[in-house]
């Protein structure tokens, strides 16, 4: 029901910034919690940030608090992740996720996934 496509990844030096975008399709997009996860080489996919269906609730992993900001624009069917003060340990493939339940505030255990976009932070 929901298809997601990430963009905005790339190579940046430590301390720099990137803005990831996730374009979604589907009639229920505006009623689903959205989020970002990442997976580094040799590690499991981990939670980064999420935003509730109406944008009122946000959560962040401790490792990115104060540096990353998640936002959404339902009129444009888009979710964004502004990443500032990037560190080499932020290097990973970043995945957009959409909760399957409507009017949701958090991401559940079986979300829809985008294909991922690579973020590489050099020292």
C-alpha positions as CSV (number, residue, x, y, z in Angstrom):
1,X,0.0,0.0,0.0
2,X,2.9,2.3,0.6
3,X,6.1,2.7,-1.5
4,X,9.1,4.6,-0.3
5,X,12.2,6.0,-2.0
6,X,15.1,7.6,-0.3
7,X,17.5,10.2,-1.7
8,X,20.1,12.7,-0.5
9,X,22.9,10.4,0.7
10,X,26.5,10.9,-0.3
11,X,30.0,11.5,1.0
12,X,30.7,14.3,3.5
13,X,33.5,15.2,5.9
14,X,33.1,14.9,9.6
15,X,31.3,17.9,11.0
16,X,29.3,18.4,7.8
17,X,25.6,18.1,7.1
18,X,23.3,16.1,4.8
19,X,19.6,16.1,4.3
20,X,17.9,12.9,3.4
21,X,14.5,12.8,1.8
22,X,11.9,10.0,1.6
23,X,9.2,10.2,-1.0
24,X,6.2,8.1,-0.4
25,X,3.1,7.0,-2.3
26,X,-0.2,5.6,-1.1
27,X,-3.4,7.1,0.1
28,X,-2.6,6.3,3.8
29,X,0.8,8.0,3.8
30,X,-0.4,10.9,5.9
31,X,-1.9,8.6,8.6
32,X,1.2,6.5,9.3
33,X,4.1,7.0,11.6
34,X,7.4,7.3,9.6
35,X,11.0,6.8,10.6
36,X,14.6,6.3,9.6
37,X,16.9,3.3,10.3
38,X,20.4,2.7,9.4
39,X,22.7,-0.3,8.9
40,X,26.5,-0.1,9.0
41,X,28.8,-2.8,7.5
42,X,28.8,-5.9,9.8
43,X,26.1,-4.5,12.1
44,X,22.3,-5.0,12.4
45,X,19.8,-2.4,11.3
46,X,19.2,0.1,14.1
47,X,16.7,2.8,14.8
48,X,17.6,6.4,14.2
49,X,14.4,8.6,14.4
50,X,10.7,8.5,14.0
51,X,7.8,10.9,13.7
52,X,4.1,10.2,14.4
53,X,1.4,10.3,11.9
54,X,0.5,13.9,12.6
55,X,4.0,15.1,13.3
56,X,3.4,15.7,17.0
57,X,5.6,12.9,18.3
58,X,9.2,12.4,17.6
59,X,11.8,10.0,18.9
60,X,15.6,9.8,18.4
61,X,18.3,7.4,19.2
62,X,20.6,8.7,21.9
63,X,23.5,8.7,19.4
64,X,21.9,11.3,17.2
65,X,20.0,13.5,19.6
66,X,20.8,17.1,19.2
67,X,22.3,16.5,15.7
68,X,19.5,14.9,13.6
69,X,16.0,16.3,13.1
70,X,13.2,14.4,11.5
71,X,10.3,16.2,9.9
72,X,7.5,15.5,7.5
73,X,5.3,17.3,4.9
74,X,2.2,15.2,4.3
75,X,1.1,17.6,1.5
76,X,4.2,16.6,-0.4
77,X,4.2,12.9,0.8
78,X,7.7,13.4,2.1
79,X,9.7,12.7,5.2
80,X,13.1,14.3,5.9
81,X,16.1,13.7,8.1
82,X,18.4,16.7,8.6
83,X,21.8,15.4,9.8
84,X,24.2,17.9,11.2
85,X,27.6,17.5,12.9
86,X,28.1,14.2,11.2
87,X,30.6,11.7,12.6
88,X,32.4,8.8,10.9
89,X,30.3,6.4,13.0
90,X,27.2,7.8,11.3
91,X,28.4,6.0,8.1
92,X,25.7,3.5,7.1
93,X,22.9,2.8,4.6
94,X,19.9,4.8,5.7
95,X,16.4,3.4,5.2
96,X,13.1,5.1,5.3
97,X,10.3,3.2,7.1
98,X,6.5,3.5,7.3
99,X,4.4,2.0,10.0
100,X,1.7,-0.3,8.6
101,X,-0.9,0.8,11.2
102,X,-2.8,4.0,10.6
103,X,-2.9,6.9,13.1
104,X,0.3,5.4,14.6
105,X,2.8,7.4,16.8
106,X,5.7,5.0,16.5
107,X,7.2,2.4,14.2
108,X,6.2,-1.1,14.8
109,X,8.0,-4.4,14.1
110,X,6.9,-4.9,10.5
111,X,7.1,-1.6,8.6
112,X,7.3,-0.9,4.9
113,X,10.9,-0.2,3.8
114,X,12.6,2.0,1.2
115,X,15.6,0.7,-0.7
116,X,18.1,2.7,1.3
117,X,20.6,5.5,0.5
118,X,24.3,5.4,1.4
119,X,25.8,8.0,3.8
120,X,29.5,8.1,4.2
121,X,31.3,10.4,6.6
122,X,35.0,10.7,6.3
123,X,37.5,11.8,9.0
